[in-house]
Amino acid sequence: MPIHIKASSEDIARNVITSGDPGRVDLLSTLLTDAKIVNTHRGLKTITGYYKNSRVTIATHGIGAPSAAIVFEELHQLGARRIIRLGTAGGIRRDTKIGDVVVATAAAYNLGGCGIGQYMPGICGATGADPKLTSRIMDFLEENNIPYKYGPVFSSDAFYAEDPSFAARMEHYGIVAVEMEAAVLFSLGWMRKFEAACVLVISDVLHGEEAFKKYLTTEELAELFIKIGKIILEVYNKYYKGE
């Protein structure tokens, strides 16, 4: 029984977008009609409305995997069948720059980290995105001439722990960007049997001369978040409006 999202199953749509920042939830909800706030408990603002013919919920998951895991679990308990995280990330690969869009295809994490060790002691979780849902997002980005990068990200448990040496090491491992919630989202998706995907906007970079010098907020990236939010909503409307 959900105890952090104080909503009923009638309040939560089967198609969900989540974000760490409640301000971003407010921003994305402007794309919906008949939008209704269905939860504010614990600051986990959740709004449900319609995009064209599709009912969609937009929810706050907070910062970090433990907070996000609670939200993902409870959204699923309330009927969510697919959850797409739309968030920010720090650019690791040297070709990433602020304002880039990254589609996460998988997520690495520290052994035992992201709360996954609590679910599967001694086992590394299956942290790949749902391939069909992710592919459909990439197809829509291409159809709308929105450039993007794709690849694995690193889900960190400590926002201020990274430095340029971390970025260099992660790039060597093939990591595109660093964020905090994708690994637990993907792992829970496979465990709980809901579809999961993640689209990120680079808000800062951890490499080169620009490392740690600039961090763009939701407000500064608002136009891009609206653009990507529409892409996700179009995917839901085309492929999943009857589900």
Secondary structure, DSSP 8 states (H G I E B T S, - for coil): --SSS---GGGS-SEEEEES-HHHHHHHHTT-EEEEEEE-GGG--EEEEEETTEEEEEEE--SSHHHHHHHHHHHHHTT-SEEEEEEEEEE-STT--TT-EEEEEEEEE-TT-TTHHHHSTTS----B--HHHHHHHHHHHHHTT---EEEEEEE-S-TT---HHHHHHHHHTT--EEESSHHHHHHHHHHHT-EEEEEEEEEEESSGGGTTT----TTTTHHHHHHHHHHHHHHHHHHSTT-
